[in-house]
C-alpha cells in the first residue's frame, strides 16, 4: 500500500468515524415536546398514557414552568372545574398539604403551594409514565424538516445534538419553536377591524402585557432582619400606591391594607408569593423576538425592579422579617429560574378565538364551542400599568362567561407536524388575558398531547385528526371539553353531558360572575319538547320541516317519537331495559318527564350525534 493509498484509507476511516459520531448524536422519538413548563409537562403525560413515545426537553432542572420555575404558585381559576390532569395535580397538592383548606392560604386563589412542592409532584407524575422521557438543562436551538421528519438541534452544556421526531409540540414560554419552524403569528394588540372585537384598539401595535419577576419571601420569625442590600436606582415613590387595595382587609389586622397586599399570595409554611400588579413588581419588557442572550440581559432590569419592591416592603412597610426564601429555587440569587411571561407570540392557526366567541359562543357564525378541548373561567385580566403607551382599555368591564378553547387554535395554518401549546395558541390579544392562566394552559397542554397521540397512532397530520377523537380521548381522562360547572367528572352523566353540550343540541347558560365566570348546564331542569327538537334539527334532516313540538315539558314518549323521526326506532320496552344500565333514576314510563341530564344521556346513547364530525370552524361535516 503506497503513501497516497494509506492517506486515502485514513480519510475514509475518519469520515466513517464522524458519520458514526453523528449517528450517535442523533436521538429519535415519535413526539418531541420543547419546554417542560405547564403545558409541556401535561402534553408529555397525556401522550405517554395514550401509548406514544414522548421526549420533553426542558432548559431548567424543574417541571412546571410558570407554576413552579417562575414562582406563580397561586392557581387562577377553574376551582370548580378540576379538569383532567389539572385535577390530578390539585389532588396531589391536597394530599401533600392535608386537604383543600391547607392550600387556601391567600386571598387571590383557592389553591396556593410552594413552588418546589409543585415541581416535585409534577416530576413524580411524569416518572410514572414509562413512555415519557425528560431531558433537563437542554436548550432548543433550531428546527428544520428533512424527509418528513423534524430535526431539532439542542444544546446541553457545551454539547449540541440533534433530535429526530415525527411530530413536535411547541411548549416554550414565548413560542420560539413555531417561529423557527415557519409558522405565522401575531405579537401585541390586534386592530378592531382585524378581529371584530369592539373593545380592541383602532390600530394594532406590538404592546404586550407586563411580565413579572416573582419573588418568594419567607417569614424568618419575629425579630429577624432579612433586609436585602439597597438595590441600585431604588426610589420609594415608585411603590407608594402598592397598598391601595380596593377590597377591605381580611387578614390579621382588619384595617391594614398593606398587610392585605402581602397576604395576597400567602403560601403554606409562612411563605409569600410577591406577584403584585398595582405599583408592585410588574415590569414592561417585550423580549419576544430577542435572542436568548439579549433576553437574559434585558431581564436583569426586571429582576432589579422586583428587588427594589422587596426592599420597599422590608424598609418602608416594616416587613424586615420577610426575607427571600432560601429553600425554594436552586439559583445563586434564590430568585425563580424564569420570569412570569403573560404574553407570547400568538399563532395564526386553524381557528382564532375572539372575545366574541367567548362572550356569546352560541351566536357566532363559527360555533367554535363544538371543538373545545380545554376550559377556563377566570375573567379577562390584562396587566398594562407599567407601559404608559398602552391604549387605555378597561379590561375589567369586558365581562364574559366561562369558555372553552377550540382545538384549531393549537394547529398552524400551513406547517405540518407541529402543534402549539402554552400561551402561544391562536387567540386574540384580548382573549390571551384569560387563556394565559395556569389551569387553562395545563388543559391546553393535555389537549396538545391527546392531539399528538391521535395523529401519531393514525399516521396522519394534526390538521387531519378527527376533532371528536381528540375530545373523546380527553373525556376518557376526565378532562372537560365544555365549561359546565354543575356536572363534575365523577358524575355518571359527565361524559354524555359533555358530548351533547359539544354538539349544541342542549346548550349551557353563561354568566359573567366576579373572578370565576360560570356556565351552567342545569341537569335537573326539565327541557321543553320544542327546545330538544330544535336542538336536534341541525343534525337530523327530517326535523327541519317538523313543527309538531310545543312548549310542553319533554316526556319519554315524545323523545322516543323524535328518535323515530331521526331514523332510530326505540321502543318503550327497550328504553326500560336500558334505563338502569344508563344509571338513570326512577322507573321509566311513557308519560314520565325527563330532566336535561336524562335527555342528554338518552340522546347520547341512542342517537350518538357526537360521532358526526366537525371541522375547525365548528361546522358539521
C-alpha positions, 0 to 999 in steps of 0.5 A: 500500500503506497503513501497516497493509498494509506492517506486515502484509507485514513480519510475514509476511516475518519469520515466513517468515524464522524458519520458514526459520531453523528449517528450517535448524536442523533436521538429519535422519538415519535413526539418531541415536546420543547419546554417542560413548563405547564403545558409541556409537562401535561402534553408529555403525560397525556401522550405517554398514557395514550401509548406514544413515545414522548421526549420533553426537553426542558432548559431548567432542572424543574417541571412546571414552568410558570407554576413552579420555575417562575414562582406563580404558585397561586392557581387562577381559576377553574376551582370548580372545574378540576379538569383532567390532569389539572385535577390530578395535580390539585389532588396531589397538592391536597394530599401533600398539604392535608386537604383543600383548606391547607392550600387556601392560604391567600386571598387571590386563589383557592389553591396556593403551594410552594413552588418546589412542592409543585415541581416535585409532584409534577416530576413524580407524575411524569416518572410514572409514565414509562413512555415519557422521557425528560431531558433537563438543562437542554436548550432548543436551538433550531428546527428544520424538516428533512424527509418528513421528519423534524430535526431539532438541534439542542444544546446541553452544556457545551454539547449540541445534538440533534433530535429526530421526531415525527411530530413536535409540540411547541411548549416554550414560554414565548413560542420560539419553536413555531417561529423557527419552524415557519409558522405565522403569528401575531405579537401585541394588540390586534386592530378592531377591524382585524378581529371584530372585537369592539373593545380592541384598539383602532390600530394594532401595535406590538404592546404586550402585557407586563411580565413579572419577576416573582419573588418568594419571601419567607417569614424568618420569625419575629425579630429577624432582619432579612433586609436585602442590600439597597438595590441600585436606582431604588426610589420609594415613590415608585411603590407608594400606591402598592397598598391601595387595595380596593377590597377591605382587609381580611387578614390579621389586622382588619384595617391594614391594607398593606398587610392585605397586599402581602397576604395576597399570595400567602403560601403554606409554611409562612411563605409569600408569593410577591406577584403584585400588579398595582405599583408592585413588581410588574415590569414592561419588557417585550423580549419576544423576538430577542435572542436568548442572550439579549433576553437574559440581559434585558431581564436583569432590569426586571429582576432589579425592579422586583428587588427594589419592591422587596426592599420597599416592603422590608424598609418602608412597610416594616416587613424586615422579617420577610426575607427571600426564601432560601429553600425554594429555587436552586439559583445563586440569587434564590430568585425563580429560574424564569420570569412570569411571561403573560404574553407570547407570540400568538399563532395564526392557526386553524381557528382564532378565538375572539372575545366574541366567541367567548362572550356569546359562543352560541351566536357566532357564525363559527360555533367554535364551542363544538371543538373545545378541548380545554376550559377556563373561567377566570375573567379577562385580566390584562396587566398594562400599568407599567407601559404608559403607551398602552391604549387605555382599555378597561379590561375589567368591564369586558365581562364574559362567561366561562369558555372553552378553547377550540382545538384549531387554535393549537394547529398552524395554518400551513406547517405540518407536524407541529402543534402549539401549546402554552400561551402561544395558541391562536387567540386574540390579544384580548382573549390571551388575558384569560387563556394565559392562566395556569389551569387553562394552559395545563388543559391546553397542554393535555389537549396538545398531547391527546392531539399528538397521540391521535395523529401519531397512532393514525399516521396522519397530520394534526390538521387531519385528526378527527376533532371528536377523537381528540375530545373523546380521548380527553373525556376518557381522562376526565378532562372537560371539553365544555365549561359546565360547572354543575356536572363534575367528572365523577358524575355518571352523566359527565361524559354524555353531558359533555358530548351533547353540550359539544354538539349544541343540541342542549346548550349551557347558560353563561354568566359573567360572575366576579373572578370565576365566570360560570356556565351552567348546564342545569341537569335537573331542569326539565327541557321543553319538547320544542327546545330538544327538537330544535336542538336536534334539527341541525343534525337530523334532516327530517326535523327541519320541516317538523313543527309538531313540538310545543312548549310542553315539558319533554316526556319519554314518549315524545323523545322516543317519537323524535328518535323515530323521526331521526331514523332510530326506532326505540321502543318503550320496552327497550328504553326500560331495559336500558334505563338502569344500565344508563344509571338513570333514576326512577322507573321509566314510563311513557308519560314520565318527564325527563330532566336535561341530564336524562335527555342528554344521556338518552340522546347520547346513547341512542342517537350518538350525534357526537360521532358526526364530525366537525371541522375547525370552524365548528361546522358539521361535516 
